Amino acid sequence: MSTRSGTANSPGTGASTDVTAALSLWLTPVEEYAAREAPVSGAVTLHHFGYVDMITCAAGPLGLTRGPGPAAQDTPESVALLVPRAGAVQVAQDGRGACVESGDLALIDLGRAFSVEQEGPCRILLFRLPVHALHVPMADLRRATGRVLTPPAAVDALLTPLLGYLDEAAARLPAGVAERLGGVVTDAVADLIGELSEEAESPARSGPRQLVLTIRQYIERHLGDPELSAERIAAAHFISVRYLHRVFEGEGITVSRLIQRRRVEQCARELSRRGRVSPSLGVVAARWGFRSAAHFSRAFKAVHGHPPQHWRQLVLMSGAGAGAGSAGAAGGVPGGTGLGLDERDV
């Protein structure tokens, strides 16, 4: 793991005592509230966890601000997770302000105006994360800034102990381990942002039950799209995949299995049509979003207990009529399709 501590002008040469200069270099350009006779002193260190930087800052009374000007063009969009370890910090951004105490968390968008103030001695951690690694909408980020963040139990059980461990063990972690732990921190922060956004918006907007009905209708309209997935559905409804799975918990079926089952049911409906020309298995499977013969066969058997070719023959011999749950076909079953389906496959 790479570790640097030093002044803004010469990182890596010793302990930093110029807090403002060090944070301007390693976090984002900041200024003090008021001119002072001497720069604010303290101890600032920097540790790298892959693309995640952890800055520890121990200082006395401090007032720092970032103005509304744009960040440098070569500076990637980043956020900072603020974690007080001792003392309290006042944070303000986006017209909101909060007192963040030991045990609390707060999020700062480093590309926009904010202020951080300490009235007394304080020790804080600042985890700097690139926005692109979080994979969350900017609107969700802005909802989470300038307030105390309370992680849901599932996130808190992982995130809080991990942040404390990184604070204590940063200097002795091997580079590979440190990089992996940085990824864990990023995922946990993304989950935290997603959870808070969903709790704030989704129930008020439509209610979980209405959202389920809306998503089911969306699935029906897009069954034939091979790219239909939980990720695409979540994006289309402006929610996270995690929240999508949560609202389906009471449905007795996962989103992926629902898509697969509805595709099989539509395929069975087509294969059950009686007539002089029965539809090709491969054409029907491709029409309803199946990418391969093997996938189609496994999915069909999971629903109906038989591979599609065998099921079709059984229904034909039984003389059942057309329907979504039964099938009959006249004549032979064409093989050799775009999916490569033939009797050996199915």
C-alpha atoms as one frame of an Amber mdcrd trajectory, in Angstrom:
protein
   0.000   0.000   0.000   1.226   3.454  -0.862   1.338   5.939   2.005   2.260
   9.589   1.829   2.347  12.273   4.461   3.760  15.717   4.030   3.055  19.252
   3.006   1.230  20.265  -0.134   4.538  21.248  -1.710   6.452  18.126  -0.882
   4.241  15.103  -0.228   5.996  12.074   1.074   8.789  13.917   2.951   7.338
  14.095   6.450   4.312  14.806   8.594   1.991  17.520   7.335   1.269  20.345
   9.743  -0.387  22.753   7.285  -3.906  21.337   7.317  -5.384  23.640   4.669
  -2.562  23.047   2.196  -2.605  19.285   2.690  -6.377  19.011   2.266  -6.216
  21.254  -0.803  -3.712  18.866  -2.342  -5.167  15.525  -1.356  -8.911  16.276
  -1.090 -10.008  19.377  -3.019  -8.936  23.049  -3.007 -10.230  24.659   0.206
  -9.795  27.986   1.976 -10.027  29.046   5.576 -13.045  31.072   6.673 -10.956
  34.018   7.811  -7.363  35.089   7.398  -5.132  33.900  10.212  -1.686  34.932
  11.311  -0.443  31.405  10.665  -1.867  28.406   8.808  -4.009  26.034  10.830
  -1.744  23.334  12.205  -2.452  19.711  12.840  -1.532  16.271  11.551  -2.704
  15.081   8.165  -1.839  11.751   6.540  -2.847  10.073   3.321  -3.288   6.357
   2.636  -4.238   4.775  -0.670  -6.702   1.884  -0.986  -6.624   1.444  -4.725
  -8.625   4.327  -6.174  -9.920   5.236  -2.700  -7.874   7.686  -0.612  -8.191
   7.894   3.151  -7.121  11.196   4.696  -6.801  11.418   8.456  -6.915  14.893
   9.933  -6.333  15.790  13.562  -6.592  19.513  14.240  -7.924  22.100  16.610
 -10.612  24.689  15.764 -10.932  24.800  12.010 -13.165  26.439   9.436 -12.721
  25.428   5.796 -14.805  26.172   2.742 -14.863  25.368  -0.927 -16.274  28.070
  -3.162 -18.813  27.586  -5.958 -16.252  27.678  -8.764 -15.840  24.610 -11.012
 -13.174  22.035 -10.312 -10.114  21.821 -12.523 -10.816  20.162 -15.851  -8.367
  17.341 -15.197  -9.861  16.571 -11.760 -12.234  13.577 -11.735 -15.577  14.016
  -9.993 -15.217  12.773  -6.430 -17.072  12.626  -3.148 -15.768  12.394   0.393
 -17.247  10.259   3.144 -16.620  12.140   6.394 -16.203   9.972   9.483 -15.554
  11.771  12.806 -13.447   9.629  15.134 -13.327  12.142  17.984 -15.211  15.389
  18.397 -17.940  16.870  16.213 -17.903  18.537  12.788 -20.392  20.964  11.266
 -20.952  20.199   7.565 -22.971  22.295   5.119 -23.763  21.727   1.429 -26.716
  22.222  -0.914 -28.511  24.464   1.554 -28.426  21.845   4.304 -26.288  21.642
   7.409 -25.682  19.018  10.062 -23.602  18.340  13.148 -21.743  15.098  12.475
 -20.513  13.405  15.635 -18.415  10.344  16.354 -20.300   7.314  15.047 -22.092
   9.344  12.352 -21.331   9.631   8.644 -21.700  12.475   6.164 -21.155  12.821
   2.437 -19.581  15.789   0.649 -19.593  16.404  -3.101 -16.064  17.709  -3.627
 -16.920  19.367  -6.923 -19.365  21.871  -5.420 -19.421  24.447  -2.643 -19.351
  23.171   0.931 -18.049  24.082   4.360 -16.554  22.086   7.225 -16.150  23.588
  10.698 -14.701  22.261  13.937 -15.242  24.291  17.094 -12.782  22.274  19.138
 -10.166  19.556  18.756 -11.306  16.852  16.415  -9.997  13.852  14.525 -11.748
  12.909  11.310 -11.390  10.477   8.426 -12.149  11.575   4.887 -12.550   8.810
   2.322 -12.216  10.271  -1.175 -14.033   8.158  -3.773 -14.409   8.747  -7.530
 -18.024   9.257  -8.523 -17.756   6.949 -11.538 -16.913   4.010  -9.249 -20.150
   4.436  -7.269 -22.477   3.945 -10.261 -25.249   6.025  -8.677 -27.197   8.915
 -10.238 -25.968  12.398  -9.419 -29.447  13.262  -8.163 -29.076  10.560  -5.499
 -25.698  11.959  -4.484 -27.140  15.418  -4.024 -29.905  14.111  -1.779 -27.300
  12.580   0.517 -25.052  15.631   1.034 -25.141  18.073   3.921 -26.859  15.744
   6.374 -26.148  13.020   8.877 -26.343   9.641   7.183 -27.741   6.715   9.140
 -26.818   3.479   7.382 -29.430   0.716   7.274 -28.549  -2.195   9.546 -27.248
  -4.383   6.703 -24.890  -1.660   5.469 -23.870  -0.469   8.931 -22.869  -3.976
  10.008 -20.173  -3.950   7.321 -19.258  -0.310   6.772 -18.727   1.056  10.282
 -16.366  -1.709  11.510 -14.501  -1.627   8.196 -13.836   2.109   8.360 -12.538
   1.760  11.892 -10.285  -1.113  10.861  -8.831   0.874   7.968  -8.070   3.744
  10.317  -6.165   1.447  12.661  -4.453  -0.874  10.161  -3.858   1.312   7.086
  -0.086   1.558   7.480   0.487  -2.196   7.603  -1.894  -3.499   4.917  -0.349
  -5.049   1.780  -1.168  -3.165  -1.413  -3.364  -5.918  -2.840  -5.443  -6.227
   0.318  -5.750  -2.451   0.596  -7.023  -2.185  -2.971  -9.676  -4.837  -2.413
 -10.841  -3.166   0.787 -11.142   0.119  -1.114 -13.552  -1.630  -3.450 -15.576
  -2.888  -0.485 -15.809   0.647   0.903 -16.980   1.947  -2.482 -19.686  -0.715
  -2.776 -20.899  -0.069   0.766 -21.101   3.692   0.194 -22.980   3.131  -3.073
 -25.438   0.865  -1.235 -25.859   3.502   1.462 -26.649   6.217  -1.090 -29.047
   3.926  -2.921 -30.873   2.885   0.240 -31.340   6.469   1.396 -32.558   7.605
  -2.008 -35.056   4.773  -2.315 -36.473   5.357   1.156 -36.899   9.032   0.336
 -38.462   8.735  -3.091 -39.946   5.455  -4.172 -42.660   4.876  -1.547 -43.853
   8.452  -1.828 -43.840   8.397  -5.614 -45.901   5.317  -6.286 -45.866   2.849
  -3.416 -44.222  -0.565  -3.608 -47.330  -2.395  -4.848 -47.999   0.047  -7.653
 -44.336  -0.101  -8.585 -44.525  -3.897  -8.849 -47.528  -3.646 -11.170 -45.756
  -1.053 -13.310 -42.653  -3.233 -13.563 -44.692  -6.319 -14.458 -46.266  -4.369
 -17.309 -42.836  -3.241 -18.447 -41.609  -6.854 -18.438 -44.561  -7.953 -20.551
 -43.836  -5.252 -23.134 -40.162  -6.178 -23.396 -40.149  -9.980 -23.076 -38.806
 -10.374 -26.597 -35.749  -8.224 -25.877 -32.756 -10.482 -25.114 -31.218  -7.590
 -23.158 -34.112  -7.454 -20.671 -32.610  -7.793 -17.201 -32.968  -6.602 -13.626
 -30.377  -3.917 -14.327 -32.264  -2.580 -17.342 -35.601  -2.653 -15.505 -34.156
  -0.780 -12.538 -32.628   1.871 -14.779 -35.899   2.337 -16.667 -37.734   3.004
 -13.388 -35.006   5.167 -11.795 -34.363   2.784  -8.919 -31.426   0.602  -7.933
 -31.259  -3.128  -8.559 -31.212  -3.654  -4.799 -34.518  -1.805  -4.376 -36.023
  -3.650  -7.349 -35.315  -6.962  -5.642 -36.697  -5.617  -2.375 -40.083  -4.623
  -3.787 -40.395  -8.104  -5.329 -39.733  -9.901  -2.051 -43.463 -10.320  -1.440
 -44.168 -11.662  -4.929 -42.834 -15.151  -4.301 -40.569 -14.956  -7.362 -37.440
 -13.062  -8.275 -37.373 -10.640 -11.184 -35.074 -12.887 -13.229 -37.247 -15.936
 -12.692 -40.361 -13.950 -13.533 -38.839 -12.913 -16.859 -37.834 -16.487 -17.616
 -41.213 -17.931 -16.634 -43.160 -15.415 -18.727 -40.930 -16.099 -21.719 -41.527
 -19.842 -21.373 -45.265 -19.294 -21.062 -45.341 -17.209 -24.230 -43.292 -19.831
 -26.052 -45.683 -22.558 -24.881 -48.625 -20.492 -26.095 -47.141 -20.279 -29.580
 -46.077 -23.909 -29.682 -49.590 -24.959 -28.698 -51.181 -23.479 -31.819 -52.681
 -26.150 -34.007 -52.530 -25.731 -37.715 -51.049 -26.963 -40.932 -47.741 -25.239
 -40.221 -46.472 -25.387 -36.679 -43.945 -22.770 -35.593 -40.290 -23.694 -35.354
 -38.961 -24.125 -31.847 -35.966 -21.953 -32.609 -38.003 -19.140 -34.136 -40.366
 -19.099 -31.172 -37.525 -19.151 -28.647 -35.676 -16.314 -30.366 -38.885 -14.267
 -30.654 -39.270 -14.356 -26.870 -35.729 -13.409 -25.958 -33.874 -16.710 -25.540
 -30.286 -16.495 -26.756 -29.391 -20.187 -27.006 -30.913 -23.626 -27.441 -29.518
 -24.864 -24.143 -30.946 -21.946 -22.177 -34.365 -22.331 -23.785 -34.450 -26.066
 -23.128 -33.447 -25.724 -19.468 -35.895 -22.908 -18.830 -38.776 -24.727 -20.527
 -38.108 -27.954 -18.640 -37.961 -26.080 -15.329 -41.515 -24.816 -15.912 -43.193
 -27.729 -17.723 -41.157 -30.729 -16.587 -40.126 -31.731 -20.114 -37.894 -30.273
 -22.821 -39.957 -28.325 -25.381 -39.783 -30.991 -28.125 -40.937 -33.784 -25.796
 -43.615 -31.598 -24.206 -44.981 -30.700 -27.610 -45.235 -34.346 -28.647 -46.964
 -35.313 -25.394 -49.562 -32.608 -25.805 -50.108 -33.572 -29.439 -50.762 -37.181
 -28.451 -53.120 -36.060 -25.703 -55.176 -34.115 -28.236 -55.191 -30.994 -26.098
 -56.321 -27.749 -27.677 -54.450 -24.527 -27.959 -53.618 -22.587 -24.801 -50.853
 -21.137 -22.793 -50.510 -24.234 -20.639 -51.129 -26.948 -23.274 -50.056 -27.527
 -26.821 -50.685 -29.582 -29.915 -49.075 -29.478 -33.320 -49.805 -31.012 -36.663
 -47.033 -32.345 -38.830 -43.331 -32.484 -38.099 -41.234 -30.137 -36.039 -38.777
 -28.111 -38.110 -35.209 -27.944 -36.805 -32.150 -25.925 -37.671 -32.799 -22.312
 -36.666 -30.940 -19.194 -35.766 -30.595 -20.625 -32.248 -29.328 -23.944 -33.583
 -32.280 -25.825 -32.082 -32.992 -29.354 -33.216 -34.247 -32.529 -31.578 -30.880
 -33.243 -30.024 -30.956 -29.905 -28.246 -34.507 -30.071 -26.994
